[in-house]
Amino acid sequence: MFSTFIRLFVFAVLLTASKVASSEAGRWQLSDEGAAFVNHLGRESLHLTKGEGTYLGPDFHNGVIEFDMAFKELPGFPGFRFRDQDGGQTAEAFYLRPDVPGKPDANQYTPVFHGMYAWQIYTGARYAAPVGYNYEGWTHFKFVVKGDQMDVYIDSEEPVLHVESLVQGDSKGGITFHGTYQGDYYISNFRVEHRDDVLIKGTPAELKQLPEGAIRQFGVATTPISAKVIEGALTLDASLLSGLAWTSLPVGETGAANLDRLLKRTNADNTALVRLVIHADEAKTVQMRYGFSDRMVMFLNRRAVASGNDGYGTRDFQFMGTVGYHAGIFLPLQKGRNELVVAVTEIFGGWAFLGAIADREGIRIE
């Protein structure tokens, strides 16, 4: 098989962390601030604070990405994107949470859609590994990627995490490292190997079974709106819906419809309209379990029936705002056609809605 092996750093024994004129600078595109080549712990390193460094080599599809990273025990989210397209708008991503070593969320795999990281949707042992970190020297990272699967090695001989289904699928794109809002992060011994014959060794964590009656797709308006025009409303203005185009969005393996797949959020237009049409043979009340991120207002037949705010930190400082079937509502269906519209507002971390109706007797969900 075709194999290309690239070493980007040749390291001398250097004692202090100071800027250097790197011979590798031509192979990287660095952000104007927060990224530079320095000497750190005896190695020529890419130093990141709030900046980014993009490798200017060929697009990465299958193969191996390896590097060493030095960092301290501080809150933050340093990491990298791979198969990166459109300047970070579409990618796969992996990053650390250096301040929670050994915890279930010590790190994170997540897809990126429209520049948004969706970690509140992709939580648990299928997307993160409880590993410890070395804060006094270099930690070695190795990522083996083939098709839509990935093995992650962190100072280990065997994978600490196996991602069974990379959400972007069998794609290709660039490689970009990023820092975070505080702390200093150093990347050294970077190498990338382009190969189709790499061996995937890991096994995935168990996929949780979706609840009975899980809804497998939702209608979504193709144009987002402003939360200001709908939050606090007791009725859904019919004019708001007129002229909207709708499309079907299937849910992923977590049961959630990832709204970032379809919509690009802006500060002004940050709310998606999610629709479910339920036909009832007779008037009937059914229970729906549901979850969302980050805020929502729910309308049944244009009347508000529920609202909520599950955003990050809204309950206490440890509340992550992750998405699951945590809420429930009893829906009083009328005979015939019922329209459930949920206005879902996104702040950051994952734009999603999910639902399940177990009692399907006498009803049909469109």
C-alpha positions as CSV (number, residue, x, y, z in Angstrom):
1,M,0.0,0.0,0.0
2,F,1.1,3.6,-0.6
3,S,2.7,4.9,2.5
4,T,4.0,8.4,3.3
5,F,5.8,9.0,6.5
6,I,6.5,12.6,7.5
7,R,8.5,13.8,10.4
8,L,8.0,17.5,11.0
9,F,10.3,18.2,14.0
10,V,14.0,17.4,14.4
11,F,14.8,18.2,18.0
12,A,18.0,19.5,19.5
13,V,18.7,19.5,23.3
14,L,17.4,22.9,24.3
15,L,16.8,24.1,27.9
16,T,14.4,27.0,27.9
17,A,11.0,27.8,26.4
18,S,11.7,30.8,24.1
19,K,10.7,31.6,20.5
20,V,12.9,30.1,17.8
21,A,13.1,30.6,14.0
22,S,11.8,27.1,13.1
23,S,12.9,25.4,9.9
24,E,9.4,23.8,10.0
25,A,7.5,27.1,9.9
26,G,6.9,26.8,6.2
27,R,4.9,23.6,6.8
28,W,2.5,25.2,9.2
29,Q,0.0,28.1,9.1
30,L,-0.2,29.7,12.5
31,S,-2.8,32.1,13.8
32,D,-1.7,35.7,14.3
33,E,-1.8,35.3,18.0
34,G,-1.4,32.4,20.5
35,A,0.7,30.1,18.3
36,A,4.5,30.0,17.8
37,F,7.5,27.7,17.6
38,V,9.5,27.6,20.8
39,N,12.1,25.5,22.7
40,H,10.4,23.6,25.5
41,L,11.8,20.8,27.7
42,G,14.6,20.3,25.3
43,R,12.5,20.1,22.1
44,E,11.5,22.4,19.3
45,S,7.8,22.6,19.9
46,L,4.6,24.2,18.6
47,H,3.4,26.4,21.5
48,L,-0.3,27.1,21.7
49,T,-2.3,29.3,24.0
50,K,-5.5,30.6,22.4
51,G,-4.2,30.1,18.9
52,E,-4.2,27.4,16.2
53,G,-1.6,25.7,14.0
54,T,-2.6,24.1,10.8
55,Y,-0.4,21.5,9.1
56,L,0.1,22.4,5.4
57,G,0.7,18.8,4.2
58,P,-1.7,16.6,2.2
59,D,-5.2,16.0,3.3
60,F,-5.5,13.2,5.8
61,H,-7.8,10.3,5.1
62,N,-6.6,7.0,6.6
63,G,-3.4,6.4,8.6
64,V,-1.7,7.4,11.9
65,I,-1.4,10.8,13.6
66,E,1.1,10.9,16.5
67,F,2.5,13.6,18.7
68,D,3.7,14.4,22.2
69,M,2.0,17.1,24.3
70,A,3.2,18.9,27.4
71,F,0.6,20.6,29.6
72,K,-0.4,21.4,33.1
73,E,-3.4,20.5,35.3
74,L,-5.6,23.5,34.3
75,P,-9.2,23.7,33.0
76,G,-9.3,23.9,29.3
77,F,-9.9,22.0,26.0
78,P,-6.6,21.7,24.1
79,G,-6.6,19.3,21.1
80,F,-6.9,19.0,17.4
81,R,-9.2,18.6,14.4
82,F,-8.6,16.1,11.7
83,R,-10.2,15.5,8.3
84,D,-10.8,19.3,8.7
85,Q,-12.6,21.0,5.9
86,D,-13.6,24.7,5.3
87,G,-11.4,26.1,8.0
88,G,-12.8,24.1,10.8
89,Q,-16.4,24.2,9.7
90,T,-16.6,20.4,9.2
91,A,-14.3,18.0,11.0
92,E,-13.7,15.3,13.5
93,A,-12.1,16.6,16.8
94,F,-10.4,15.2,19.9
95,Y,-9.4,17.3,22.8
96,L,-8.4,17.0,26.5
97,R,-9.9,18.2,29.7
98,P,-6.5,18.4,31.6
99,D,-8.1,19.2,35.0
100,V,-10.1,16.0,35.3
101,P,-7.5,13.2,34.9
102,G,-8.9,9.7,35.4
103,K,-12.5,10.9,35.1
104,P,-15.0,9.6,32.5
105,D,-14.8,12.9,30.7
106,A,-11.0,13.4,30.8
107,N,-11.0,13.8,27.1
108,Q,-13.5,14.0,24.2
109,Y,-14.1,12.9,20.7
110,T,-16.8,14.9,18.9
111,P,-17.8,15.8,15.3
112,V,-17.8,19.4,14.2
113,F,-20.6,20.8,12.1
114,H,-20.7,24.4,11.0
115,G,-17.8,25.1,13.3
116,M,-19.8,23.8,16.4
117,Y,-18.4,21.1,18.7
118,A,-21.2,18.7,19.7
119,W,-19.8,17.3,23.0
120,Q,-23.1,17.6,24.8
121,I,-24.6,15.1,22.4
122,Y,-21.7,12.6,22.3
123,T,-21.0,11.7,25.9
124,G,-20.0,8.6,27.7
125,A,-17.6,5.7,27.2
126,R,-18.0,5.6,23.4
127,Y,-16.5,9.0,23.0
128,A,-14.2,9.6,26.0
129,A,-11.7,7.6,28.1
130,P,-10.9,7.9,31.9
131,V,-7.1,8.2,31.6
132,G,-4.5,9.9,33.9
133,Y,-2.1,12.6,32.6
134,N,1.6,13.4,33.1
135,Y,2.0,17.0,34.0
136,E,5.8,17.0,34.4
137,G,6.9,16.0,30.9
138,W,5.6,14.7,27.6
139,T,2.4,12.7,27.1
140,H,2.4,10.6,23.9
141,F,-0.8,10.5,21.7
142,K,-1.4,8.2,18.8
143,F,-4.6,8.1,16.6
144,V,-5.1,5.3,14.1
145,V,-7.9,6.2,11.7
146,K,-9.4,4.0,9.0
147,G,-12.7,4.7,7.3
148,D,-15.2,5.6,9.9
149,Q,-13.3,4.1,12.9
150,M,-10.6,5.4,15.2
151,D,-8.3,3.9,17.9
152,V,-6.9,6.4,20.5
153,Y,-3.7,5.6,22.4
154,I,-2.6,7.9,25.3
155,D,0.8,6.8,26.7
156,S,-0.4,3.2,26.1
157,E,0.4,0.1,24.1
158,E,-3.3,-0.7,23.6
159,P,-6.1,1.7,22.6
160,V,-7.7,3.5,25.6
161,L,-10.7,4.5,23.3
162,H,-12.2,3.0,20.2
163,V,-14.6,5.2,18.2
164,E,-16.8,2.8,16.2
165,S,-18.5,5.4,14.1
166,L,-16.8,8.7,13.3
167,V,-19.8,10.9,12.7
168,Q,-18.5,12.6,9.6
169,G,-18.1,9.2,8.0
170,D,-15.3,8.1,5.6
171,S,-14.0,11.7,4.9
172,K,-10.7,13.5,4.5
173,G,-9.3,16.9,5.3
174,G,-6.6,18.8,7.1
175,I,-5.1,18.7,10.6
176,T,-5.3,21.6,12.9
177,F,-4.1,21.9,16.6
178,H,-5.7,24.4,18.9
179,G,-5.1,25.8,22.4
180,T,-7.8,27.0,24.7
181,Y,-8.8,29.9,26.9
182,Q,-6.0,29.5,29.5
183,G,-2.7,27.6,29.9
184,D,0.2,26.7,27.7
185,Y,0.3,23.7,25.5
186,Y,3.3,22.3,23.6
187,I,3.3,19.9,20.7
188,S,6.4,18.0,19.6
189,N,7.4,14.9,17.7
190,F,4.5,15.3,15.4
191,R,4.2,12.8,12.6
192,V,1.5,11.8,10.2
193,E,1.5,8.5,8.2
194,H,-0.9,8.2,5.3
195,R,-1.9,4.5,4.9
196,D,-5.0,2.6,4.0
197,D,-3.8,-0.7,5.6
198,V,-3.6,0.4,9.2
199,L,-4.9,-2.0,11.8
200,I,-7.8,-1.1,14.0
201,K,-7.5,-3.1,17.2
202,G,-9.9,-1.5,19.7
203,T,-13.4,-2.6,20.7
204,P,-16.2,-0.1,21.3
205,A,-18.0,0.5,24.5
206,E,-21.5,-0.8,24.6
207,L,-24.1,1.2,22.7
208,K,-26.9,2.1,25.0
209,Q,-30.3,0.8,23.7
210,L,-32.7,3.6,22.9
211,P,-35.9,3.6,24.9
212,E,-39.1,2.1,23.6
213,G,-40.8,4.3,21.1
214,A,-37.7,6.4,20.3
215,I,-38.4,8.8,17.5
216,R,-36.0,8.1,14.6
217,Q,-36.4,11.3,12.6
218,F,-37.8,14.8,13.0
219,G,-38.8,17.6,10.7
220,V,-36.6,20.6,10.9
221,A,-37.2,24.1,9.4
222,T,-34.3,24.8,7.1
223,T,-33.9,28.4,8.3
224,P,-33.1,29.2,12.0
225,I,-34.9,32.1,13.7
226,S,-34.1,34.4,16.7
227,A,-35.0,33.2,20.1
228,K,-36.3,36.6,20.9
229,V,-39.4,36.1,18.6
230,I,-40.5,32.9,20.3
231,E,-39.3,32.5,23.9
232,G,-42.0,33.5,26.3
233,A,-44.7,33.2,23.7
234,L,-47.9,31.4,24.9
235,T,-49.0,30.7,21.4
236,L,-47.1,30.0,18.2
237,D,-47.8,32.7,15.7
238,A,-48.9,31.1,12.4
239,S,-47.1,33.8,10.4
240,L,-43.8,32.5,11.9
241,L,-44.4,29.2,10.2
242,S,-45.7,30.4,6.8
243,G,-43.2,30.0,4.0
244,L,-40.8,27.8,5.9
245,A,-39.3,24.9,4.2
246,W,-38.9,21.7,6.2
247,T,-36.7,18.7,5.8
248,S,-36.3,15.4,7.6
249,L,-33.3,14.9,10.0
250,P,-32.6,11.3,11.2
251,V,-31.3,10.8,14.7
252,G,-27.8,9.4,15.4
253,E,-26.8,6.5,17.6
254,T,-27.5,8.5,20.8
255,G,-31.1,9.1,19.7
256,A,-30.6,12.8,19.2
257,A,-31.2,14.8,16.1
258,N,-28.0,16.9,15.7
259,L,-29.4,20.2,14.4
260,D,-25.9,21.5,13.6
261,R,-25.9,19.0,10.7
262,L,-28.4,21.2,8.9
263,L,-28.3,24.6,10.4
264,K,-25.6,27.2,11.0
265,R,-26.3,29.2,14.2
266,T,-25.5,32.8,14.4
267,N,-25.7,35.2,17.4
268,A,-28.9,36.6,15.9
269,D,-30.5,33.4,14.6
270,N,-29.9,30.8,17.2
271,T,-33.1,28.8,17.3
272,A,-34.2,25.8,15.3
273,L,-37.8,24.8,14.8
274,V,-38.3,21.0,15.2
275,R,-41.6,19.4,14.2
276,L,-43.4,16.2,14.8
277,V,-46.8,15.5,13.3
278,I,-48.9,13.0,15.2
279,H,-52.2,11.5,13.9
280,A,-54.6,10.2,16.5
281,D,-57.6,7.9,15.8
282,E,-59.3,9.4,18.9
283,A,-58.5,12.1,21.4
284,K,-55.8,10.6,23.6
285,T,-53.1,11.7,26.1
286,V,-49.6,10.2,25.6
287,Q,-46.4,10.6,27.5
288,M,-43.3,11.8,25.6
289,R,-39.8,11.5,27.1
290,Y,-37.5,14.1,25.6
291,G,-34.2,16.0,25.9
292,F,-32.7,19.0,24.3
293,S,-29.8,21.4,24.2
294,D,-29.7,24.2,25.3
295,R,-33.1,25.9,25.7
296,M,-36.5,25.0,24.3
297,V,-40.2,26.1,24.1
298,M,-42.7,23.3,23.1
299,F,-46.0,24.0,21.3
300,L,-48.7,21.5,20.7
301,N,-51.2,22.6,18.1
302,R,-49.8,26.2,18.5
303,R,-50.2,26.4,22.3
304,A,-47.2,26.4,24.6
305,V,-47.1,23.3,26.8
306,A,-43.5,23.3,28.1
307,S,-40.3,25.2,28.3
308,G,-36.8,24.5,29.7
309,N,-33.2,25.6,30.0
310,D,-30.6,22.8,30.2
311,G,-27.6,24.9,29.2
312,Y,-24.1,24.4,30.6
313,G,-23.9,25.5,34.3
314,T,-27.6,26.4,34.6
315,R,-28.2,24.2,37.6
316,D,-24.8,24.3,39.3
317,F,-21.2,24.7,38.3
318,Q,-20.8,21.0,37.5
319,F,-23.9,20.8,35.3
320,M,-22.7,19.9,31.8
321,G,-26.0,20.2,29.9
322,T,-25.6,16.9,28.2
323,V,-28.5,15.5,26.2
324,G,-30.6,12.5,27.2
325,Y,-34.2,11.4,27.8
326,H,-34.3,13.2,31.1
327,A,-37.6,15.2,30.8
328,G,-41.2,14.1,30.2
329,I,-44.5,15.6,29.3
330,F,-48.1,14.3,28.8
331,L,-49.4,15.5,25.4
332,P,-53.2,15.9,25.1
333,L,-53.7,14.9,21.5
334,Q,-56.9,15.8,19.7
335,K,-58.5,13.5,17.2
336,G,-56.9,13.8,13.8
337,R,-53.8,15.8,13.0
338,N,-51.6,17.2,15.8
339,E,-48.6,19.3,15.2
340,L,-45.8,19.4,17.9
341,V,-43.3,22.2,17.2
342,V,-40.3,22.7,19.5
343,A,-38.2,25.8,19.3
344,V,-34.6,24.7,20.3
345,T,-32.1,27.5,21.1
346,E,-28.4,26.8,21.1
347,I,-25.7,28.5,23.1
348,F,-22.7,26.2,22.6
349,G,-21.7,22.5,23.0
350,G,-24.4,20.8,20.9
351,W,-27.7,21.7,19.3
352,A,-30.1,18.8,19.7
353,F,-33.5,17.4,20.4
354,L,-34.6,13.8,21.1
355,G,-37.9,12.2,22.0
356,A,-39.7,8.9,22.6
357,I,-43.4,8.0,22.7
358,A,-43.8,4.4,23.9
359,D,-47.6,4.2,23.7
360,R,-48.3,4.1,19.9
361,E,-51.7,2.5,20.1
362,G,-54.1,4.5,17.9
363,I,-51.6,7.0,16.8
364,R,-49.3,7.4,13.8
365,I,-46.2,9.7,13.8
366,E,-45.4,11.4,10.6
